[in-house]
Amino acid sequence: MQNKKILWADDEIEHLKPHILFLEGKNFKVDTVNNGLDAIQKCISTNYDLVFLDENMPGIGGLETLKKIKENKPSLPVVMITKNEAEQIMEEAIGQKIADYLIKPVNPNQILLATKKILENKRIQSERAINEYQQDFRQISLDLLETNDIHGWINIYKKLVKWDLDFSENKDTGFDEVFENQQKEANQEFSKFIQKKYESFLALGNQNAPIMSHTLFEKKLKPLIQKHDEDIPIFFLLMDNLRYDQWKILQSTISSIFNVDEESLFLSILPTTTQYSRNAIFAGLTPLEIAEKYPALWSYDEEEGGKNNHEQVFLNENFARLGLQDVSRTYHKIVNLEQAKHLVGIADNLMSKRFNVVVYNFVDTLSHARTDSKIMRELAEDEVAYRSLTKSWFDHSPLLEFIKKISAHKVKLVITTDHGSVRVKNPVKVIGDKQTSTNLRYKTGKKLSYNRKEVAETTKPRHFKLPQKNLSSSFIFAKSNDFLVYPNNMNHFIKYYDQTFQHGGISMEEMLIPFITLRSK
C-alpha cells in the first residue's frame, strides 16, 4: 500500500522535526512548509491525504489558509493546531469543516492519534469488527441450536442487525459471504421455531406467549395511557413496514430530538401484511375474531377494495373493551404529501388530546416502488442501500418536521410498525386456482398444491386464528428468503421479483418488529 502523504504547515516547522521523524517512522510521507501561501500552492500541486495547519502564522493566517485550501480541495482533511483556545477561533475552524482541532503544545503521540483517526479509521474499525464478529459468530451459531424461546430469538436478531450495520459501515471485510450465510441459517432456524411454537402462542390463556400484534395495545399501550403521574399527550406513530434495522438508522436523527425510554421487539402475527397485522393491532383482536365480530368490516383476500379502511372503528371499539373509552384521542392516516403537510400544520392543536394515532404509509410505498421501478431497484439494490434511501427520505420528510414540532411540547412518542419485509431470493413453486391470493410470501385458497417441505402450512386456519371464507381453504407461508410463484410464466415472475423486498411470510425481518417509547427532552 502506498504511503499516505501529509503536509505540515507551521512557521516554526524546524522545532517540529522530532514529530515529523516520528510520523515518517510510522510509514507516513511528510512534506513541510513554513507559511500559508506555500501551503495553499502545495495543496494545489500535490495530492495530500492530510494537512496539519498552524493557526497563528505571519502573513496569511491559518484560518485564511484553511479557507483557500477548502476552496480548492473541499474533501481534504485539515487538522488545525493552535495555542489560542478562544471559542470564536474554534467555532470558525469547525465551521470550515476541519477534521480535528489540537491545542499546543502537542506531542508525537497526539499527532499519530489524530492521523490514524482520520486516515486509518475505516481500516482499524474494520479489523476490530472482524475480530469481534469472529468471537460472536461462534456464540450466535451455538444460540441458533439452543434457543427455544422468543426472547432468545430477539437477542439473536438484535446481534445480527448490529453486525449488519457494522459491516455496512466497514466494507471489504471479506466476511460478507460468511455473514450472509449465518443470516440465512438463522432465518431457517427461526422459521422452524415459528412453525413449532406459533399455534401455542395464540392459545387462549397462554401466559408465556410473547407480545403480538393483537395484544400490543393491552400489554404495552394501556399501561402507558393509564399512568396518572404523566398526564401528557401520547403520540402513537405507526410507520407501515418498518424493519428493526431501519429504525436503528433513523434512531440517530430521532434521539437528537427525543430521549429513548424503551426499545423492544414484539412478534407480528401471520400473515405479516397490513391487512392482517395492522387490523389486529388496532382491534386488539386476531383476524379470526375481527371477521366473526365485525363480518361487514372484514375483507377477504380475493375481495376487491381496501383492506384497512376501518382502523379507527377498530381502535374505538378496542378502547371501549380496555376501559379507555373516556380517553380523548385522534386518528390520522397519512398516504400522500398533502395529508403529511396538513398534519404538520395541526400538530400544536393535538396537544389537547391524550392519545393521537398517526399511521404513516411511506416505507411500504417505498418497498413497492422498489419492486415496480427499475430506477428504484438500482437506488436500493440491497439492505444497505434500502436503509440509506429510507433515512434520506426521513431526513427530508414532513414526518420529521412533525416530530420536531411535537417535541417542543412535553409529550410521549411511541414508534412502531405492523410488520417488516425481507429481500427474497429463492423461488418456490405453488399451484392454485383463480381464487388463490396473489401475495408472494403467503397464499390462501381452496386447492393449493405445493411441496410441504418448502413452506409452512396450516390446513386448519382457525388454529392460526385466521378466517377462512371456505371450509376447504388453507394457508401456506414462505420461509426465510423464499417467494411463492406459479408455474405459468414462471421465469418472468422469478426475474421480476427476485431480490425485491416482500412481506407476508416467516422471517425475523418480517416478524420481529420494533416498539419504541420516547419522551421529549
Legacy VTK file of the C-alpha trace (Angstrom):
# vtk DataFile Version 3.0
C-alpha trace
ASCII
DATASET POLYDATA
POINTS 521 float
0.000 0.000 0.000
1.297 3.430 -0.958
2.411 5.657 1.936
-0.103 8.325 2.916
1.049 11.879 2.197
0.875 14.581 4.883
1.563 18.320 4.571
2.549 20.171 7.747
2.415 23.998 7.692
3.937 25.859 10.660
6.138 28.952 10.852
8.262 27.115 13.452
8.434 23.887 11.496
12.109 23.315 12.412
11.054 22.823 16.053
8.732 20.006 14.988
11.456 17.784 13.486
11.006 15.041 16.175
7.268 14.870 15.403
7.925 14.582 11.675
10.547 11.873 12.124
8.114 10.011 14.374
5.414 10.074 11.637
7.889 9.039 8.965
8.928 6.152 11.199
5.275 5.062 11.040
5.467 4.989 7.197
3.803 8.340 6.522
5.392 10.684 3.961
5.567 14.232 5.373
6.177 17.457 3.415
6.686 20.725 5.309
6.174 24.455 4.652
6.532 27.458 6.961
3.779 29.752 5.661
0.199 29.755 4.437
0.859 30.736 0.799
3.233 27.816 0.288
0.686 25.508 1.962
-2.009 26.625 -0.487
0.281 26.136 -3.509
1.427 22.726 -2.276
-2.178 21.577 -1.860
-2.957 22.670 -5.425
0.063 20.927 -6.968
0.155 17.777 -4.816
-2.497 15.291 -3.732
-2.226 15.085 0.049
-4.203 12.812 2.319
-3.994 15.115 5.366
-2.851 18.629 6.309
-1.625 19.832 9.721
-2.089 23.593 9.813
-0.806 26.079 12.395
-3.486 28.666 13.188
-1.091 31.517 14.053
1.347 32.143 11.172
2.683 35.524 9.967
1.312 36.834 6.705
-1.700 34.829 5.647
-3.003 33.203 8.849
-4.193 29.665 9.475
-7.914 30.367 9.107
-7.459 32.171 5.799
-5.161 29.385 4.595
-7.782 26.833 5.631
-10.445 28.683 3.633
-8.268 28.725 0.463
-7.332 25.041 0.828
-11.004 24.065 1.201
-11.955 26.121 -1.868
-9.568 24.030 -3.965
-9.791 20.680 -2.135
-13.091 20.632 -0.175
-12.729 16.973 0.877
-9.090 17.238 2.020
-8.979 16.697 5.826
-7.258 19.514 7.742
-6.198 19.434 11.409
-5.896 22.893 12.963
-3.125 23.304 15.566
-3.174 26.413 17.762
-2.104 27.972 21.042
-5.300 30.016 21.034
-8.186 28.426 22.948
-10.643 31.225 22.124
-14.094 29.836 21.422
-14.545 32.104 18.411
-11.425 30.680 16.728
-12.618 27.127 17.371
-16.093 27.814 16.003
-14.731 29.446 12.852
-12.414 26.495 12.213
-15.193 23.990 12.863
-17.469 25.996 10.555
-14.958 25.452 7.781
-15.201 21.696 8.385
-11.835 20.900 9.944
-11.181 17.235 10.666
-9.750 17.867 14.148
-8.529 20.650 16.475
-5.354 20.333 18.609
-4.034 22.708 21.284
-0.282 23.363 21.523
1.989 22.025 22.786
1.329 18.739 21.002
3.365 15.568 21.462
4.128 12.978 18.753
1.514 10.505 20.069
-1.220 13.153 19.825
-0.250 13.745 16.205
-0.176 9.999 15.480
-3.592 9.512 17.092
-5.129 12.319 15.024
-3.517 10.915 11.876
-4.744 7.371 12.451
-8.217 8.562 13.421
-8.560 10.376 10.106
-6.542 8.240 7.679
-6.875 4.740 9.110
-10.191 4.955 10.900
-12.002 2.651 8.483
-9.227 0.055 8.444
-8.956 -0.015 12.242
-12.732 -0.245 12.655
-12.897 -2.970 10.012
-10.206 -5.029 11.756
-11.962 -4.588 15.106
-15.289 -5.621 13.569
-13.742 -8.759 12.056
-12.114 -9.793 15.345
-15.267 -9.198 17.382
-17.527 -10.897 14.831
-15.287 -13.974 14.763
-15.904 -14.312 18.507
-19.625 -13.547 18.202
-20.016 -15.893 15.218
-19.359 -18.942 17.389
-21.764 -17.779 20.086
-24.527 -16.991 17.588
-24.050 -20.425 15.977
-24.482 -22.086 19.382
-27.522 -19.928 20.176
-29.185 -20.962 16.904
-29.124 -24.578 18.050
-30.100 -23.965 21.674
-32.608 -21.077 21.652
-36.136 -22.237 22.325
-37.998 -19.056 23.310
-38.858 -15.769 21.658
-36.560 -13.724 23.912
-33.590 -15.759 22.719
-34.562 -15.143 19.105
-34.939 -11.432 19.729
-31.396 -11.349 21.143
-30.058 -13.251 18.128
-31.805 -10.912 15.712
-30.523 -7.824 17.525
-26.971 -9.171 17.296
-27.332 -9.887 13.581
-28.727 -6.415 12.906
-25.870 -4.896 14.901
-23.332 -6.742 12.746
-25.232 -5.932 9.562
-24.992 -2.229 10.409
-21.332 -2.551 11.423
-20.348 -4.312 8.204
-22.281 -1.791 6.104
-20.019 0.944 7.555
-16.865 -1.167 7.166
-16.950 -2.555 3.660
-14.474 -5.053 2.203
-14.056 -7.004 5.424
-14.079 -10.252 3.433
-16.794 -11.578 5.748
-19.790 -10.716 3.543
-20.431 -14.301 2.435
-19.871 -15.751 5.914
-22.266 -13.259 7.476
-24.878 -13.737 4.754
-24.773 -17.497 5.298
-25.216 -17.049 9.051
-28.204 -14.757 8.451
-29.697 -17.379 6.150
-29.129 -20.142 8.696
-30.686 -18.005 11.435
-33.820 -17.400 9.372
-34.118 -21.097 8.561
-33.929 -21.996 12.256
-36.309 -19.154 13.170
-38.828 -20.492 10.647
-38.648 -23.921 12.308
-39.180 -22.273 15.688
-42.262 -20.375 14.484
-43.735 -23.495 12.862
-43.295 -25.335 16.145
-44.485 -22.626 18.551
-46.832 -20.274 16.688
-50.095 -22.079 17.381
-49.320 -22.285 21.093
-48.545 -18.548 21.183
-52.143 -17.914 20.108
-53.693 -20.326 22.612
-56.118 -18.655 24.984
-54.617 -18.125 28.419
-51.008 -18.815 27.430
-49.156 -16.688 29.974
-45.820 -17.334 28.260
-46.949 -16.027 24.881
-44.908 -13.097 23.558
-46.464 -9.719 22.908
-48.057 -9.983 19.480
-49.965 -7.673 17.154
-53.367 -8.296 18.742
-52.084 -7.942 22.333
-49.890 -4.875 21.769
-52.470 -2.308 22.901
-53.463 -4.236 26.007
-49.946 -5.098 27.154
-47.930 -2.069 26.094
-50.167 0.920 25.399
-52.877 0.587 28.033
-50.335 0.808 30.919
-48.737 3.817 29.225
-52.070 5.608 28.904
-53.099 4.830 32.488
-50.032 6.361 34.134
-51.659 9.003 36.338
-48.389 10.766 37.129
-47.750 11.552 33.476
-50.959 13.022 32.167
-49.351 14.269 28.964
-50.226 13.719 25.292
-49.142 10.412 23.760
-48.416 10.191 20.046
-48.642 6.681 18.597
-46.755 6.674 15.284
-47.157 3.507 13.220
-44.810 3.524 10.235
-46.014 0.819 7.890
-43.432 -1.870 7.005
-40.602 -0.522 9.186
-37.895 -3.099 9.853
-35.829 -3.051 13.038
-32.650 -2.207 11.102
-34.438 0.744 9.512
-35.414 2.005 12.958
-31.753 1.778 14.020
-30.595 4.066 11.214
-33.421 6.551 11.947
-32.608 6.470 15.659
-29.654 8.851 15.439
-31.877 11.573 13.994
-34.837 10.984 16.302
-32.784 10.630 19.500
-31.368 14.110 18.946
-34.926 15.364 19.489
-36.384 12.778 21.891
-34.937 10.653 24.689
-35.446 6.918 24.124
-37.113 5.323 27.172
-37.557 1.811 25.811
-36.531 -0.166 22.756
-38.114 -3.583 22.432
-39.310 -6.004 19.774
-42.640 -7.792 19.522
-43.980 -10.519 17.250
-46.116 -9.750 14.224
-48.920 -12.204 13.572
-49.168 -14.194 10.343
-49.615 -13.308 7.577
-47.194 -10.392 8.056
-49.237 -7.994 5.933
-51.106 -4.780 6.613
-54.496 -6.426 6.146
-53.910 -8.890 8.956
-51.322 -7.450 11.323
-52.337 -3.792 11.372
-56.046 -4.539 11.766
-55.093 -6.836 14.649
-53.082 -4.066 16.332
-55.915 -1.546 16.285
-58.707 -4.024 17.014
-56.832 -5.812 19.787
-58.225 -8.986 18.219
-56.948 -11.774 15.991
-58.092 -11.693 12.340
-60.483 -14.563 13.101
-62.061 -12.610 15.966
-62.337 -9.483 13.787
-64.061 -11.417 10.984
-66.508 -13.032 13.426
-67.223 -9.885 15.444
-67.341 -7.454 12.504
-68.244 -9.536 9.427
-69.290 -6.434 7.470
-65.890 -4.796 8.081
-63.587 -7.705 7.251
-62.459 -8.143 3.626
-61.117 -11.490 2.441
-58.031 -11.641 0.243
-59.856 -12.256 -3.005
-62.346 -9.417 -2.467
-61.891 -6.046 -4.151
-61.249 -2.790 -2.302
-59.108 -1.617 0.601
-58.365 -3.990 3.444
-57.623 -1.375 6.131
-60.475 1.088 5.840
-61.877 0.581 9.351
-58.886 1.015 11.660
-60.441 3.945 13.511
-63.604 1.926 14.189
-61.500 -0.954 15.487
-59.475 1.470 17.617
-62.577 2.963 19.248
-64.032 -0.475 19.968
-60.690 -1.622 21.395
-60.507 1.397 23.712
-64.006 0.610 24.978
-63.086 -3.028 25.722
-59.954 -1.896 27.546
-61.936 0.570 29.672
-60.329 3.540 27.948
-63.431 4.896 26.232
-63.131 8.235 28.031
-59.575 8.850 26.815
-59.638 11.699 24.278
-57.987 10.678 21.010
-57.445 11.446 17.353
-56.637 9.265 14.353
-54.731 10.306 11.210
-53.774 8.145 8.234
-51.120 9.712 6.015
-50.898 8.358 2.476
-49.794 11.421 0.474
-47.769 14.631 0.750
-50.796 16.882 1.144
-52.008 14.933 4.175
-48.476 14.936 5.625
-48.207 18.720 5.379
-51.661 19.125 6.900
-50.576 17.001 9.865
-47.618 19.319 10.468
-49.979 22.284 10.352
-52.303 20.926 13.056
-49.581 19.474 15.329
-49.995 22.109 18.037
-53.772 21.567 18.116
-53.319 17.897 19.026
-51.840 18.711 22.437
-55.307 18.871 23.970
-55.872 15.167 23.212
-54.484 12.376 25.395
-53.823 9.848 22.607
-53.027 10.708 18.984
-52.638 7.990 16.353
-50.631 8.650 13.188
-50.428 5.894 10.565
-47.694 6.740 8.062
-47.555 4.679 4.884
-44.385 5.851 3.141
-41.989 2.975 3.958
-44.385 0.413 2.490
-44.814 2.642 -0.568
-41.025 2.745 -0.918
-40.874 -1.056 -0.808
-43.499 -1.431 -3.546
-41.903 1.311 -5.654
-38.606 -0.552 -5.472
-40.326 -3.662 -6.847
-42.069 -1.844 -9.688
-39.400 0.663 -10.762
-36.061 -0.216 -12.356
-34.543 3.053 -11.133
-35.698 2.423 -7.567
-34.226 -1.080 -7.697
-30.877 0.397 -8.643
-31.126 3.012 -5.868
-31.948 0.356 -3.255
-30.288 -2.780 -4.575
-29.709 -4.337 -1.150
-30.390 -3.803 2.563
-27.628 -1.207 2.930
-28.965 0.911 0.077
-32.580 0.358 1.186
-31.744 1.671 4.658
-29.885 4.624 3.161
-32.849 5.510 0.954
-35.194 5.262 3.948
-33.002 7.604 6.000
-32.619 10.081 3.136
-36.409 10.238 2.775
-36.953 10.583 6.528
-34.367 13.359 6.998
-36.201 15.494 4.434
-39.771 14.432 5.179
-42.771 16.226 6.673
-42.820 13.388 9.216
-39.537 14.577 10.739
-40.908 18.121 10.695
-43.963 16.872 12.592
-41.811 15.022 15.142
-39.723 18.165 15.700
-42.874 20.227 16.157
-44.400 17.994 18.831
-41.018 17.764 20.577
-41.413 21.417 21.569
-44.113 20.219 23.995
-43.954 17.735 26.849
-45.152 14.576 25.093
-44.645 10.835 24.872
-43.904 9.394 21.444
-44.361 5.729 20.559
-42.897 4.495 17.270
-43.792 1.059 15.953
-44.917 -0.794 12.853
-47.255 -3.555 11.726
-44.684 -5.825 10.037
-41.298 -5.761 8.325
-40.103 -7.114 4.987
-37.429 -9.476 3.685
-35.371 -9.487 0.482
-36.479 -12.598 -1.391
-34.034 -14.726 -3.366
-35.346 -18.281 -3.730
-38.496 -19.148 -5.778
-40.824 -21.891 -4.518
-43.426 -23.374 -6.878
-47.126 -23.281 -5.911
-50.227 -24.231 -7.917
-53.627 -22.719 -7.092
-56.983 -21.851 -8.653
-58.127 -18.395 -9.737
-59.339 -17.543 -6.230
-55.890 -18.019 -4.673
-54.414 -14.881 -3.093
-51.673 -13.091 -5.011
-49.165 -12.271 -2.232
-45.661 -13.665 -2.853
-44.994 -14.598 0.792
-48.260 -16.353 1.634
-51.143 -17.955 -0.218
-54.644 -18.813 0.845
-57.119 -20.748 -1.256
-59.102 -23.977 -1.695
-56.880 -26.017 -3.973
-53.257 -25.301 -3.246
-50.592 -27.698 -4.497
-47.042 -27.408 -3.154
-44.101 -29.253 -1.652
-44.871 -29.432 2.072
-41.165 -29.344 2.943
-40.738 -25.972 1.250
-43.445 -23.981 3.065
-45.102 -23.568 6.444
-48.729 -24.598 6.236
-51.951 -24.705 8.160
-54.850 -26.681 6.732
-56.846 -25.514 9.750
-56.638 -21.699 9.607
-58.711 -21.352 12.794
-55.770 -22.825 14.722
-53.751 -19.819 13.489
-56.709 -17.540 14.367
-57.281 -16.838 10.677
-60.680 -16.527 8.995
-61.470 -18.789 6.059
-64.127 -17.990 3.501
-64.456 -21.638 2.510
-64.209 -24.699 4.745
-61.563 -26.211 2.485
-59.347 -23.083 2.457
-55.802 -23.364 3.778
-52.838 -21.012 4.274
-49.204 -21.523 3.336
-46.307 -19.209 4.224
-42.937 -18.701 2.563
-39.989 -19.110 4.897
-36.664 -17.300 5.194
-35.852 -15.673 1.800
-38.266 -17.740 -0.323
-41.059 -16.380 -2.517
-44.033 -18.216 -3.984
-44.513 -18.366 -7.762
-46.902 -20.098 -10.141
-45.590 -22.432 -12.884
-47.306 -20.328 -15.567
-44.817 -17.771 -16.912
-42.556 -18.776 -14.037
-39.261 -17.450 -15.425
-40.758 -13.997 -15.970
-42.016 -13.773 -12.385
-38.737 -15.056 -10.957
-36.787 -12.419 -12.880
-39.251 -9.667 -11.925
-39.482 -10.401 -8.190
-36.047 -11.821 -7.367
-34.162 -9.591 -4.869
-37.264 -7.494 -4.099
-38.476 -6.727 -0.568
-41.682 -8.614 0.242
-43.758 -9.379 3.318
-46.424 -11.817 4.405
-44.310 -14.801 5.413
-41.982 -16.054 8.134
-38.645 -14.375 8.728
-37.034 -12.429 11.536
-37.136 -9.273 9.412
-40.910 -9.536 8.942
-41.975 -10.836 12.355
-39.588 -9.318 14.932
-40.544 -5.661 14.787
-39.723 -2.549 16.846
-41.692 -0.905 19.629
-40.022 2.297 20.820
-41.162 4.698 23.537
-39.642 8.171 23.731
-40.159 11.420 25.657
-39.430 14.970 24.633
-36.207 16.453 26.002
LINES 1 522
521 0 1 2 3 4 5 6 7 8 9 10 11 12 13 14 15 16 17 18 19 20 21 22 23 24 25 26 27 28 29 30 31 32 33 34 35 36 37 38 39 40 41 42 43 44 45 46 47 48 49 50 51 52 53 54 55 56 57 58 59 60 61 62 63 64 65 66 67 68 69 70 71 72 73 74 75 76 77 78 79 80 81 82 83 84 85 86 87 88 89 90 91 92 93 94 95 96 97 98 99 100 101 102 103 104 105 106 107 108 109 110 111 112 113 114 115 116 117 118 119 120 121 122 123 124 125 126 127 128 129 130 131 132 133 134 135 136 137 138 139 140 141 142 143 144 145 146 147 148 149 150 151 152 153 154 155 156 157 158 159 160 161 162 163 164 165 166 167 168 169 170 171 172 173 174 175 176 177 178 179 180 181 182 183 184 185 186 187 188 189 190 191 192 193 194 195 196 197 198 199 200 201 202 203 204 205 206 207 208 209 210 211 212 213 214 215 216 217 218 219 220 221 222 223 224 225 226 227 228 229 230 231 232 233 234 235 236 237 238 239 240 241 242 243 244 245 246 247 248 249 250 251 252 253 254 255 256 257 258 259 260 261 262 263 264 265 266 267 268 269 270 271 272 273 274 275 276 277 278 279 280 281 282 283 284 285 286 287 288 289 290 291 292 293 294 295 296 297 298 299 300 301 302 303 304 305 306 307 308 309 310 311 312 313 314 315 316 317 318 319 320 321 322 323 324 325 326 327 328 329 330 331 332 333 334 335 336 337 338 339 340 341 342 343 344 345 346 347 348 349 350 351 352 353 354 355 356 357 358 359 360 361 362 363 364 365 366 367 368 369 370 371 372 373 374 375 376 377 378 379 380 381 382 383 384 385 386 387 388 389 390 391 392 393 394 395 396 397 398 399 400 401 402 403 404 405 406 407 408 409 410 411 412 413 414 415 416 417 418 419 420 421 422 423 424 425 426 427 428 429 430 431 432 433 434 435 436 437 438 439 440 441 442 443 444 445 446 447 448 449 450 451 452 453 454 455 456 457 458 459 460 461 462 463 464 465 466 467 468 469 470 471 472 473 474 475 476 477 478 479 480 481 482 483 484 485 486 487 488 489 490 491 492 493 494 495 496 497 498 499 500 501 502 503 504 505 506 507 508 509 510 511 512 513 514 515 516 517 518 519 520
